[in-house]
């Protein structure tokens, strides 16, 4: 035990003393009659109640002991006095520490200062804590430790707990809204034979029995559109997707997406749906359509639309019908350095596109008229086949959602796959050949949306267990 600090040694000494008394320090099932919130809501002097939770403060005053007990709903004071408990139980209180999980029984009362208190008649140790919690006023100072030891963060950080309760409410509200609109929630495979449905580097795995390589999905899109072919006209999936790429304040390799598809709809229909969803979520979660995000007020009563093609033309004089060599000259003329001269159209568009993305703003912005190279799965615009009927939605300077009129022409889809390069999903093309209705499809980054609705600057604040570098 030489590696243990003094507090940890004291806790283990108490553990030995408890075991010597014949008490099992990691107890069994405990029936609580109430939650702390319920007792607070309907206080009744003299009511006998039982609770279970974690001790978060210990205050000894001679023949009186006071504790703060917390459960998932709130906090209450416990009182154990020399004359209230028998000698054995009173002595046992001295072996308890902050962090211990206990079951308690007693009588509800209020102290002279009006503090709601449970006067103990019995206390049962349910789990002895062997490590000290961080100091109350400082918490976990190191941000990475907060993410790595989320279990401790949730114990001592009410703000973190609130964020994840909000996350749960938000996802539940999305489900309720789509269910009311007649969408069917479905589940599609997380292991794909061909990575598809989005641009991104996949994680690769191998199935021993099938003797084949598989990929963790980068998006569920192609499977969901197969369901449109099969006759499910409104489907959605709140899915986990994976991309073997960088980690940043806005990117985690494992993330949550909502994808929804509606037959006989289009890009405009998805624009209406995403606005309704996000405005409804803000009202449900925040009680208002105006709220603060990182020092700016976001106003959901105003939604703007800007053209990607016009931004490219106005900022770089780039037109979609020009050759890549012309684009390179125009980009370099603006003082932008390129790593090499020979870049694909998609690479060039992405380099320049990042420079014209809406970086900030006080309201949501739809970026429309996207170049066709950026999305091989979207329908082209009838009046300009170099552009697609697609939008990206930006809020607070981040891309939050992506939607388009789905390409349901199998001949054009094959050609677009070939132009994009990479493996071609023949089963998806076969499905389209049976006939897929015209449709609108929508993807929303749930983690980023939660960042905005909880005023969180880092995506790891809204993911319970984000990916981190290996602990040293």
Steps between C-alpha positions, in 0.01 A plus 500: 500500500805728472353669189190615693473849643411560866126537440486176301689320777252632759208382289646150471563488874134583558408228250691244712326618818158472334578148378625410852153592632352237269348764271521441125617839362360453149138429584205354316167621364346786697136605479465879523149631565563838335736715301643813659314721251169332588556559874583864437196549281252358749661565840309345787631551854558168675469289185707180512704457182790300361750629245811380318785715372853627537638692799636832373582674830575387855478737799566370853408716802564306820197281554343605170586397145366670189533372144392616156343215302461531122306283258434566131217740587648725768660545842377468861658536844525198729524526879635225721519584870627307801152475643331437166702195393611217726866497605598244240349697210637829635853360512452359152441854367865581578610241243310669217667733250406743228433290191349201682168371367244430771138410560331700779172492689361767723248770580457823305550821692620857461786652700478834679635665183228334290727239336314187385663211685459126542553402865668161474363187659713264288786516250634221276830510310438406137841579350817620671684767300875431489611813315450862611275725293647828370463801728148640477603850396757398242365179348712334234735776387651316204254499211631174353460331839137615501441322169706194590341460844150608403360298790677736743406806295132406528527452877648844570391712204131587488546689173631186327207299634258765372651486150443125471147523637437764233652270238258223598203739489605630161528154341170393654333813359639428151355150516162625621483765226586261217271228637212749505572582137467135404870414466605146582812456712724226359840342562748432224838318507803657667739273308500561125665298222565828311541834678248739350234763553750778579858609450733382776772253587346187657615273781576153360432168669490134396230237548666164561207272410403687183869544404440858391605851591229730631489869587338685786238718336582857410128561433179291483373679188507224240320249722231753591439576132464128432211512745337772287525255208337236721197721564574663836423859403620680815796356691758628745792370702681660793827328426858466611742559215878478486773681309867417536608861492619784722380597847424863576257722689243416229598145400490166680568178305177349641201732476119508498296594196133525420421395144141531374357422155157588363363368171339753265678786676811694396769739621243773578296250702811415705568872549155537652545186714839598645378850589193358672713243687761746625254772598291241685807366680606848615153570638489161675852507642562872554149643503597757237597535134767755597798385705871561551775296341862595576428869550256538210122497501355239263159601367297210358220727384721605205641253243722615214579339165826557308628350174827304509539551123460878538746509792757311289444741212507817712804398710714308249334550161469119487222356283393132509535451124871591491797260494708423810803678350300823481389458861861450612610828332214694656558352845874577487424853377322554833821413688393150607787250503430151366711199602504380139370611162306183418203487734157354427200724457365380832827579679511849351137568588559388858810721537317810380164401649641507852599862446147609412307293757291718732743535792264674740164665501201560718258277310497175300627514142409258219781470243338387173608448136784261582735381223408147384848364588424557868215251505475206259172392665301821445281593203632761260309823458284495186610849393872443577628139492834609649322576828303272731171552681665492839557711810739511792368666815735712713439622853752670727765462228461120482342271242206343681298330227515387139211414269409455139256378243608138472636373170269215393622460141710177501674587171610845618587355842737245346667772293539723809653210698748440218592870490556504878727193486522227762290187543154495348214359707337273242224392738393862551493555123296181459253633757465827307431302183187359666384861540546741790242778538623858483594590856662746733772391743630679808801446728548691827814485714346436840820568697553840339135594542526416870817713521300799380194437716715454815748781417793254494817600314643146473330192356654291779282690750190338348630144442504290815816307415688673214804345335829617652869428463622197689542571871865512606 
